[in-house]
Amino acid sequence: MVSGIIGRKIGMTQLFEGGEEVAVTAIEAGPCFVTQVKTEANDGYDAVQLGFGETKRLNKAEKGHLKDCGQLQHLREFAVEDITSVKVGQKIDVDMFKAGDRVNVIGISKGKGFAGGVKRHHFRGGPKTHGQSDRHRAPGSVGATTSPGRVWKGQRMAGQMGNIRSTVRNLKVVQVDPARHLLIVEGAVPGHNKGLLLINKAG
């Protein structure tokens, strides 16, 4: 069976379980369709390409690739346990999960723009007294003198924050609603509402 599914973040809400309030995220997961089956013999590895979401705009190459599956907007690859169990055009739905399962969710985190060291890396800033007037949110020293005499690659500084591929692991599946293609997971997932997500079985 396919290891994961493509979805779209709906938003966060809350549920009550056993008298306790639980923060959850609602995800529209699927339906997805198998658009390509990759095998060790032809491609060097076993994988399944899934398509999700309808679109009206495809070029000729994309239409040819998806001629048996419809006009799908997003294509992503997933690992598969038994490559013989899937075929092109097959529908993959959210019923592959059940309550209590653990999943890893991949998405693009919210972009925060250009951010300073305090916001981006949680620096504490400089001293608030002793005559300091403009160093409250400054990063401090970024390099050495004679040796190595330069700033190390990867030095934590101000810069672009967010808008990167991010994975949240081991989230618990709280509810599954196949009729509405709905997956409810405990906790938060990366990205903004309506953002694309990849949901994989954990482990």
SERO-4910 file (N, C-alpha, C, O; in steps of 0.05 Angstrom, whole numbers):
BEGIN
 pado doro    nc1    nc2    nc3   cac1   cac2   cac3    cc1    cc2    cc3    oc1    oc2    oc3
  Met    A     17    -24      0      0      0      0     18     25      0     40     24      9
  Val    A      6     47    -10     21     72    -11     25     83     17      8     80     34
  Ser    A     49     95     22     56    104     49     44    130     57     44    136     81
  Gly    A     33    145     38     22    171     45      1    181     26     -7    167      7
  Ile    A     -7    207     30    -28    219     14    -23    249     13     -9    260     31
  Ile    A    -33    262     -7    -31    291    -10    -56    304      2    -78    293     -2
  Gly    A    -53    327     15    -77    340     26    -73    370     26    -54    381     16
  Arg    A    -93    383     38    -93    413     40   -102    421     68   -122    411     78
  Lys    A    -87    438     81    -94    447    108   -120    464    107   -122    483     92
  Ile    A   -139    457    125   -163    472    127   -161    493    149   -168    516    146
  Gly    A   -150    484    172   -147    503    195   -147    488    221   -152    464    222
  Met    A   -143    503    242   -142    491    269   -169    496    283   -183    516    278
  Thr    A   -175    477    301   -199    479    318   -193    464    344   -170    459    350
  Gln    A   -214    457    358   -210    442    383   -232    421    386   -255    425    377
  Leu    A   -224    399    399   -243    378    406   -241    372    436   -222    380    449
  Phe    A   -262    359    446   -261    351    474   -261    321    476   -280    308    466
  Glu    A   -240    310    489   -238    281    492   -234    275    522   -215    284    534
  Gly    A   -252    260    533   -250    253    561   -250    277    579   -237    276    600
  Gly    A   -265    298    571   -266    322    588   -243    340    584   -242    361    598
  Glu    A   -224    334    566   -201    351    562   -203    364    534   -211    352    515
  Glu    A   -194    389    533   -194    403    508   -168    396    493   -146    397    504
  Val    A   -171    389    467   -149    381    450   -148    399    426   -168    401    411
  Ala    A   -125    412    421   -121    428    397   -116    409    373    -98    392    375
  Val    A   -131    413    352   -128    395    328   -127    411    303   -135    435    302
  Thr    A   -117    399    282   -117    411    255   -134    394    236   -131    369    236
  Ala    A   -151    407    221   -167    394    201   -153    395    174   -144    416    165
  Ile    A   -151    372    161   -137    369    135   -156    356    115   -168    335    121
  Glu    A   -158    369     92   -172    356     69   -152    337     56   -135    347     41
  Ala    A   -154    311     61   -135    292     51   -147    275     28   -164    259     33
  Gly    A   -137    280      4   -147    266    -19   -174    277    -28   -182    299    -19
  Pro    A   -187    264    -47   -178    239    -60   -154    243    -78   -153    264    -92
  Cys    A   -136    224    -79   -113    225    -97   -115    202   -117   -129    182   -112
  Phe    A   -102    205   -139   -102    185   -160    -74    178   -168    -57    195   -171
  Val    A    -69    152   -172    -43    143   -181    -39    152   -210    -53    143   -228
  Thr    A    -19    169   -214    -13    179   -241     11    165   -254     14    166   -279
  Gln    A     28    152   -238     51    138   -249     61    118   -229     61    123   -205
  Val    A     69     94   -238     81     74   -222    110     70   -230    115     63   -253
  Lys    A    128     76   -212    156     73   -218    167     47   -207    162     40   -184
  Thr    A    182     33   -223    193      6   -215    223      6   -215    236     23   -227
  Glu    A    234    -13   -201    263    -16   -199    275    -21   -227    296    -11   -233
  Ala    A    261    -36   -243    271    -44   -270    272    -19   -288    292    -16   -303
  Asn    A    252     -2   -288    250     20   -306    263     46   -296    276     61   -311
  Asp    A    260     50   -270    268     76   -258    290     74   -237    300     95   -228
  Gly    A    297     50   -229    318     47   -209    308     46   -180    324     41   -162
  Tyr    A    282     50   -176    270     49   -149    240     45   -152    229     51   -173
  Asp    A    228     36   -131    199     32   -130    186     56   -117    193     63    -95
  Ala    A    166     68   -130    151     90   -119    126     94   -134    122     83   -156
  Val    A    108    110   -123     82    116   -135     79    146   -136     83    160   -116
  Gln    A     71    156   -160     66    185   -162     36    189   -159     20    176   -173
  Leu    A     28    206   -141      0    212   -136     -7    240   -146     10    258   -146
  Gly    A    -31    244   -156    -41    270   -164    -64    279   -146    -80    263   -138
  Phe    A    -66    305   -141    -86    316   -123    -95    343   -133    -79    359   -142
  Gly    A   -121    348   -131   -132    375   -137   -136    379   -167   -118    373   -183
  Glu    A   -159    389   -175   -165    393   -203   -155    420   -212   -155    440   -197
  Thr    A   -148    422   -237   -140    447   -250   -150    447   -279   -154    426   -291
  Lys    A   -153    471   -290   -162    474   -318   -138    479   -336   -141    477   -361
  Arg    A   -115    486   -325    -93    495   -342    -70    474   -341    -56    472   -321
  Leu    A    -67    459   -362    -45    441   -365    -33    444   -393    -48    449   -412
  Asn    A     -7    440   -396      5    440   -423      2    413   -436     -8    394   -423
  Lys    A     10    410   -460      6    385   -475     21    362   -462     10    340   -461
  Ala    A     45    367   -452     60    345   -439     46    335   -414     44    311   -409
  Glu    A     35    354   -399     21    346   -374     -5    332   -381    -12    313   -367
  Lys    A    -19    341   -401    -44    327   -409    -38    299   -419    -53    280   -413
  Gly    A    -16    295   -433     -8    268   -442     -1    250   -419     -9    227   -418
  His    A     13    261   -399     21    246   -376     -3    238   -359     -3    216   -347
  Leu    A    -24    255   -359    -47    250   -341    -72    241   -357    -94    244   -347
  Lys    A    -68    230   -381    -91    224   -398   -110    203   -385   -133    203   -392
  Asp    A   -100    187   -367   -117    166   -355   -127    174   -327   -141    159   -314
  Cys    A   -121    199   -319   -127    206   -291   -142    232   -288   -152    238   -266
  Gly    A   -146    248   -309   -159    273   -307   -139    296   -303   -115    291   -304
  Gln    A   -148    320   -300   -131    344   -299   -124    349   -269   -140    362   -255
  Leu    A   -102    340   -261    -93    342   -233    -72    363   -230    -54    365   -247
  Gln    A    -73    378   -208    -55    401   -205    -29    394   -192     -8    404   -201
  His    A    -30    378   -171     -6    373   -155      2    344   -157    -14    326   -154
  Leu    A     28    339   -164     39    312   -167     62    308   -147     80    325   -146
  Arg    A     61    287   -131     82    281   -112     86    251   -111     68    235   -116
  Glu    A    111    243   -104    118    215   -102    118    205    -73    124    219    -55
  Phe    A    110    179    -70    109    166    -44    121    138    -47    119    126    -68
  Ala    A    132    129    -25    141    101    -24    118     82    -24     95     90    -16
  Val    A    123     57    -32    101     37    -33    113     11    -23    135      4    -30
  Glu    A     97     -4     -8    106    -30      3    106    -51    -19    126    -65    -22
  Asp    A     84    -54    -33     82    -74    -54     74    -60    -81     51    -51    -84
  Ile    A     93    -58    -99     89    -43   -123     68    -56   -141     55    -42   -157
  Thr    A     63    -82   -137     43    -96   -154     15    -90   -145     -4    -98   -158
  Ser    A     12    -78   -121    -15    -74   -110    -28    -48   -120    -51    -42   -114
  Val    A    -13    -31   -136    -24     -6   -146    -22     -5   -176     -5    -18   -188
  Lys    A    -40     10   -188    -40     13   -217    -49     42   -224    -62     55   -208
  Val    A    -42     51   -248    -48     78   -256    -78     82   -257    -93     65   -267
  Gly    A    -87    105   -246   -116    111   -245   -129    103   -219   -152    110   -214
  Gln    A   -115     87   -202   -126     78   -177   -131    101   -158   -114    119   -156
  Lys    A   -153    101   -143   -160    122   -124   -148    116    -97   -152     93    -87
  Ile    A   -135    135    -85   -124    132    -58   -139    153    -40   -138    177    -46
  Asp    A   -152    143    -19   -168    161     -3   -159    161     26   -141    146     34
  Val    A   -171    178     42   -163    182     70   -169    158     87   -159    157    110
  Asp    A   -185    139     77   -191    115     93   -167     97     97   -169     76    110
  Met    A   -144    105     85   -119     90     90   -109     94    119    -93     79    129
  Phe    A   -120    115    132   -113    120    160   -137    113    178   -160    111    169
  Lys    A   -131    109    204   -152    105    224   -145    120    249   -121    126    254
  Ala    A   -164    125    266   -159    139    291   -139    124    308   -140     99    311
  Gly    A   -120    139    319    -98    127    334    -72    123    319    -51    119    332
  Asp    A    -73    125    292    -49    123    276    -31    147    282    -40    167    292
  Arg    A     -5    144    275     14    166    277     23    173    249     29    156    233
  Val    A     25    200    244     32    209    218     54    231    219     56    245    240
  Asn    A     69    234    198     87    256    194     75    274    173     67    265    151
  Val    A     74    300    178     62    319    160     83    339    150     97    352    166
  Ile    A     85    341    124    105    359    111     90    382     97     70    377     83
  Gly    A    100    406    101     89    429     88    109    452     86    132    449     95
  Ile    A    101    473     73    118    497     72    110    516     94     87    525     95
  Ser    A    128    523    112    122    539    135    115    568    126    122    576    104
  Lys    A    100    581    143     92    609    138    117    627    135    135    625    151
  Gly    A    117    643    114    139    662    110    136    686    128    115    698    129
  Lys    A    157    693    142    157    716    161    173    740    150    175    760    163
  Gly    A    184    737    126    200    759    115    227    761    128    237    741    140
  Phe    A    240    784    126    266    788    137    263    793    167    249    812    175
  Ala    A    276    777    183    273    779    212    301    781    225    321    771    215
  Gly    A    302    794    248    327    797    263    333    773    280    318    754    281
  Gly    A    356    774    294    366    752    309    348    744    332    345    721    339
  Val    A    335    764    345    318    758    368    294    742    360    287    722    372
  Lys    A    281    751    338    257    737    329    264    710    315    250    690    319
  Arg    A    285    711    299    292    687    282    305    665    298    300    641    294
  His    A    323    672    317    339    652    331    336    654    361    350    639    376
  His    A    318    671    371    313    674    399    337    684    415    341    676    438
  Phe    A    354    701    402    375    714    417    363    732    439    341    741    436
  Arg    A    378    736    460    367    752    482    374    781    479    362    798    494
  Gly    A    391    789    461    398    817    457    420    825    477    429    809    493
  Gly    A    428    850    475    449    861    492    438    870    519    414    869    524
  Pro    A    456    880    536    448    890    562    430    915    559    432    930    541
  Lys    A    412    917    579    393    939    578    403    964    593    389    984    595
  Thr    A    427    962    604    437    984    620    467    988    614    476    980    592
  His    A    482    999    632    511   1004    628    517   1022    604    537   1018    590
  Gly    A    498   1040    599    503   1059    578    496   1050    550    500   1064    530
  Gln    A    485   1025    548    478   1015    521    453   1029    512    433   1031    526
  Ser    A    454   1039    487    431   1054    477    419   1042    452    395   1047    446
  Asp    A    435   1026    437    424   1017    411    431    987    407    432    978    384
  Arg    A    436    972    428    444    944    425    424    924    437    430    901    441
  His    A    400    934    442    381    917    456    373    892    441    367    871    453
  Arg    A    372    894    414    365    871    398    387    864    378    381    851    357
  Ala    A    411    872    383    434    866    366    444    838    371    441    827    393
  Pro    A    457    825    351    466    798    354    491    794    370    497    772    379
  Gly    A    507    815    373    533    812    387    554    804    367    551    808    343
  Ser    A    577    793    377    599    786    359    591    763    340    577    745    348
  Val    A    600    765    315    594    744    296    619    730    286    617    710    272
  Gly    A    643    739    293    667    726    284    690    730    303    688    745    322
  Ala    A    712    717    297    736    719    313    756    739    300    749    751    280
  Thr    A    780    742    312    800    760    301    820    745    284    815    739    261
  Thr    A    844    740    296    865    727    280    858    700    270    862    694    246
  Ser    A    847    683    286    839    656    278    810    651    285    803    653    309
  Pro    A    793    644    266    799    639    238    799    665    221    804    664    197
  Gly    A    793    688    233    794    713    219    772    717    198    775    732    179
  Arg    A    750    703    202    728    705    184    702    697    199    704    687    222
  Val    A    680    699    186    654    690    197    648    663    187    649    658    163
  Trp    A    643    644    205    637    616    197    612    615    180    593    630    184
  Lys    A    612    596    161    588    590    146    566    580    165    572    564    183
  Gly    A    542    589    160    520    580    177    516    595    202    499    589    219
  Gln    A    532    616    206    529    633    229    501    644    232    490    654    212
  Arg    A    489    642    255    462    651    259    460    681    259    473    695    275
  Met    A    446    692    240    444    721    236    415    728    228    398    710    226
  Ala    A    410    754    224    385    763    213    383    753    184    403    749    171
  Gly    A    358    748    175    354    739    148    326    730    143    308    734    160
  Gln    A    321    717    120    295    706    113    286    686    133    301    667    140
  Met    A    262    689    144    251    671    164    226    657    153    209    670    142
  Gly    A    225    631    156    202    616    147    203    611    117    224    614    105
  Asn    A    181    602    106    178    595     78    198    574     69    210    575     48
  Ile    A    201    553     86    218    530     80    202    504     85    182    504     99
  Arg    A    211    483     72    199    457     76    203    448    105    225    448    114
  Ser    A    181    441    118    182    435    146    166    409    152    145    405    139
  Thr    A    176    393    170    163    368    177    156    367    207    173    372    224
  Val    A    131    360    213    123    355    240    117    325    243    101    314    228
  Arg    A    131    313    262    131    283    263    113    273    285    108    286    306
  Asn    A    103    249    280     90    233    301     65    246    312     60    245    336
  Leu    A     49    258    294     23    269    303      2    247    304      2    229    287
  Lys    A    -15    249    324    -35    228    328    -60    235    311    -70    257    312
  Val    A    -71    215    297    -96    218    282   -119    215    302   -122    195    315
  Val    A   -135    236    304   -157    237    323   -183    226    310   -197    210    322
  Gln    A   -189    235    286   -213    227    272   -207    224    242   -190    238    231
  Val    A   -223    206    229   -222    203    200   -250    204    190   -267    189    200
  Asp    A   -256    220    170   -283    222    158   -280    218    128   -277    237    113
  Pro    A   -282    193    119   -279    188     90   -299    201     72   -294    208     49
  Ala    A   -324    205     83   -345    217     67   -338    246     59   -345    255     37
  Arg    A   -324    260     77   -316    288     71   -287    291     65   -276    313     64
  His    A   -272    268     62   -243    268     57   -229    284     79   -211    300     73
  Leu    A   -236    280    104   -227    296    126   -209    280    145   -216    258    152
  Leu    A   -186    291    151   -168    279    170   -163    299    193   -155    322    188
  Ile    A   -168    291    218   -164    308    241   -140    298    256   -140    275    266
  Val    A   -119    314    259    -95    306    273    -91    324    297    -98    348    297
  Glu    A    -79    313    318    -74    328    342    -50    347    338    -29    338    328
  Gly    A    -52    372    346    -30    391    344    -31    407    319    -51    407    304
  Ala    A     -9    422    314     -7    440    291     10    428    269     27    410    274
  Val    A      5    437    244     20    428    221     31    453    207     21    474    211
  Pro    A     52    450    191     65    473    178     47    486    158     29    474    146
  Gly    A     51    513    154     39    527    132     13    542    139      2    540    161
  His    A      3    556    119    -21    572    122    -45    555    114    -42    533    102
  Asn    A    -69    565    120    -94    551    112    -95    550     81    -88    569     67
  Lys    A   -104    527     71   -105    520     43    -77    513     31    -75    508      7
  Gly    A    -57    511     49    -30    503     40    -29    473     34    -43    458     47
  Leu    A    -12    466     15     -9    437      8      7    422     29     26    432     40
  Leu    A     -2    398     35     11    381     56     15    353     44      0    343     28
  Leu    A     37    340     54     42    312     49     39    297     75     53    303     94
  Ile    A     21    278     76     16    263    101     26    234     97     16    220     81
  Asn    A     47    227    113     59    201    111     54    185    137     53    197    159
  Lys    A     52    159    135     50    142    159     77    144    174     98    141    161
  Ala    A     76    148    200    100    150    216    112    122    219     98    102    221
  Gly    A    139    121    221    153     96    226    156     81    200    167     59    200
***
